Amino acid sequence: MTTSLPSQSSISVDDGRRIAVQVTGPDDGAVVLFAHVAPGSRHFDPDPAATAASGFRLVTLDRPGYGDSEPLPLGVLPTIPLFADDCAAVLEQLGGPAAAVAGWSAGGRVALALAARRPDLVRSVALIGTPAPDEEVGWIGPEEKQMIAALPEDPASARATLELMLAQMASDPAAGIGMLGAEPADEAALATGDLRAALETMLTAAFAQGPTGLAADLISYTVSDWGFDPRAVGAPVRCWYGDADVVVSPEHGRWWTDQVADGTLTVVPGAGHLLVREVWSEVLRWSAAAR
């Protein structure tokens, strides 16, 4: 039986943290959980019109330190499995059948980790522009690698160091759009409709607590071990990548589809890293049909 949650609510996880959750759509609709980009927040529906037409119940949540979710205590190492377990707690609270799960960019790692750790909760996984491990398909630039190498080894110091580095970005949320997509194909996507405004709303919420959420996200996939094996994912996985994405190329999607038991790659002509709105209606149609 599916449980009704208010459109804006929070739940408590095992370590006592509160996680902010947003639910839209019919109470009896099938659930699709969308894991946000980094930086990001629960305040983003990739295409509200497509979501409403699909009949899905869209569930989003802020990862620790983003939006209204409490940050991790100092000394706790941010990891992708920890973020996935927060998603599992939300799905358990909702009850009902296994959910479709989707993740954009960094959120795709969380979606896959959730499927690997809790196959009982996930019936399909959609990845949208999600990077593979850098050692498998290189994508982290030299300056970023130098910054990562300079981070202290203990998690509390690493997070504090990153927060100082990211403080300027957090003070100007709109500047975060440059982290999400800064190539010609993305500029074209931002020039039409209300995508730019939707991203700015998401980013304003993302940095409500400063850069702590983004710092935790970055540590989870650059300092911490990823902590899950994609080969453990038994649910069908479909990957969408833009052929004009110069940072996260379709080669990343090929790597993911080679790892999972049932993977399919879709390459979108002319799309960059902001392809999430362009493909969302197709993601929902596939998620409704996937078993």
N, C-alpha and C positions, 0 to 999 in steps of 0.2 A: 504493500500500500504506500502510495506517495504521500509525503507530508507537505502541508502548505507552509511556506515561510513568507513573511512580509517581503515586499519588494526591496526594502533596505533593512538588513538585520545583521546580527553578528552571532557567532557561535564560539564556544570555548573548546580548545583542544587539550590533549592530555597534559601538556606542560603548563597549562593555565593561561596561555595567551588567548586573546580574542582576535578572531578573524572576521573582517567585514565582508559581507556577502550581498550580492544584488541578484534578484530573480525577476525576470519579466516573462510574460506569456501566460497561457492558460494553465491553471493548476493541474489539469489532467493531461497536459501535453507531454510527449516524450522529452527527456532532458538532454540538452547539449551543453556541456561544460566547456567554456572557452578560457584558456590560459593566456594571459596578456603578455605583450612584448616587454622588453626592458629598455628604457624605463616605461612603465605603464601602470594601469590601475583597472579596477573593476568597471570604471565609467567609460566603457567603450563597447558598443555593439558594431561589428564590422559593417553591417548594412541593415538598419532597423526595418526597412520595408520588406526585405527578403526574409528576415527573421519572423516578422509578424505573419507574412503569407505562409510560412512553412508550418505553422502550428506548433513549433518546438517551444519548450520552456527553456529560455536561455539563462544559464547560471554563470556568474562571474564572481571572482573574489580577489581581494588585494593580497599579494604576497607580503610577508613580514616587512614592516617599515614603510610600505607604500600606503597611500590613502589613509584609511582608518584602521588598518590592521596593526596590532602592536608589533614593534620590532623584536627581534631575537635578543635575549639577554646578552650582554657583553661576555665574551668567552665561549659562547655557543657558535660552533662553526656552521655557517650557512651551507647547505647542500641541496642538490636537486631532489634527492629522495625525501628530505624533510619537507620541501615545498609540495611534493607529490602527496605526502601523507596528510597535509592540510587539505588538499583537494578531496582526498578520500574521506576525511572527517565530514566535509560538507555533503558529499554524496550519501554517506551513511545517515546523516541527519535527515536528508530528503526522503530516503527509502525508495521503494519502487524498483523497477527493472534496471538492468545495467544501462549506463548512459553512453551516448556518443560523446567523444572528447575531441576537442580541437585546440591547437596551439599555434600562435603566430610567433615566429622567430624564437627567442629564448623560451617562450611559453611552450613550444613544441617539445623541448626536452622534458619539461615537467609532465606534459601529457603522456609521453612515452614511458617515463618512469612510473607514472600512475598505472599504466596498462601492464607494465612488467611486474609491479609489486602487488597490485590488486586486480587480477584478471576478472574476479567476480563482479567488479564494479564497472567494467569498461567493455563495450561491445564493438567499438570502432575508434580509430584514431586518425585525425586529419592533421597533417603537418603543413604549415604555410611558411615557406622561406626560413626553415630552421637550420642553423649551422650544424655541421658534423663536428666531431672533435678536431681541433686544429692540427693535431699530429697525423690525422687521416686525410683531411682535405684542408689545406692551409687557407686561413682567412684573417687571422689576427695580424695587424700590421706591425712593423718593427718598433714604432714608438710605443704602441700598446704593450708589446712584449717586454720592452725595457721597463715600463712602468710596473708590470706584473712582477718582474724579476726583483724589483726594488722593494716590494712589499715585505713587511716583517712576517716571520713565520707564524707567530701566534695570532689567532683569529681576531682578538679584541684590538690589537695594534694595527693589524691589516685593515680592519674596517674603519678605524679612526683615521688612518692615513688616507684611505680612499675618499672618505667623507670630506676631508680637507681639499683634496684634489677636485672633487665634484661640486663644491659649494657654489661656485659661480653659476654653473648650469642650473642648479636647483633654484637659484634666485630669479631665473628667467626661464620658466617652463617652456615657453614657445620655442626657445633655442634647442630644446630636446628633439624637435622634429628632425634636425640635422642628423641625429643619431639613428633615426628610424629609416631615413631615405633621403639621399642627397645627390641623386644622379638624374639625368634628363628625364628618364621615364617616370621618376617619382615627382618631379616638378610638374609634369603633365597631369599626373593623377591629382595633385594638390590644386591644380588650376580649375578643376571642374567640381561642381556640387559643393557639399559642405564637409568634405573630408578633412580639410585643414582645421576647421572649427572643432570638429569632433576630436581630432588628435590633441588640440590645445586644451580642450576640456579634460581629456584623459590625463594629460601631462600635468595640468594644474593640480589635480587630485594626487597624482603620483608623487609630487614633491611637497605635499602638505606637511610632511614631517622632515623636510630637508632631503638630503641625498642618501639617507640611511637605507632605504629600500633598494636603490640602484647599487649601492656599495655591496649589499648582501648578495644581490643577483650576480654581480661581477665575480665575487669571491667564489660563488657556488660552481662556476664553470671555468674559472681560470686558476684558482688556488686549490680548491677541494677536488678530490676524486669524484668523478661523475656518479659513481655508486649504483649504477644499474646496468643491466645487460640487455640491449635491444633484441638480442636473439631469444629472450624470454617472453617477448610480446607475441601472443597467439592471435590477438584480434586483428582483423584486416586493417592495413595502414595505407592511406593514400597521401601522396606528397604533391604539393603545388609549388612551383618555383618559376620566377620570371627569367626569361632568357636575356633580359637587359639588366639584371641585378649583378653589378660588378663586384660585390662583396660576397654575397651568398649565392653562388651560381648553381645551376641545376646539378652540377657534379655532387653537391652535398645531398641532394635528393636521391641520386643514384646510389650513394654510399648507404643511406638509410634503407632504401628498398632492398639492397643486397643483404642487409643484416637481419631484417625481420622475416617471419615465416611467410607472410602474405602481404607483399608491398607492391604498390603501383605508383609510377611517377607521371605527373602531368606537367609539361613545360608550357608556360603561357607566353606567346609571342609579344614582344614589345613591353612586357611588364617588368618593373623593378621590385624593390623590397616592399613597396606599399601596395602590393597586389591584393592584399587581404580583402578590400572591398570588392574588387573586380571578380574575385573567385567565390565570394561567400555564398551566393545562391547555389552554386554548383556544389560547394562543400556540404550544404544542408541537404540537397537532393541525394548526394551520395551517402551521407550519414543516415538518412531515413531508410535507404535501401540496404545498407550494409548489415550483415549478420555474421 
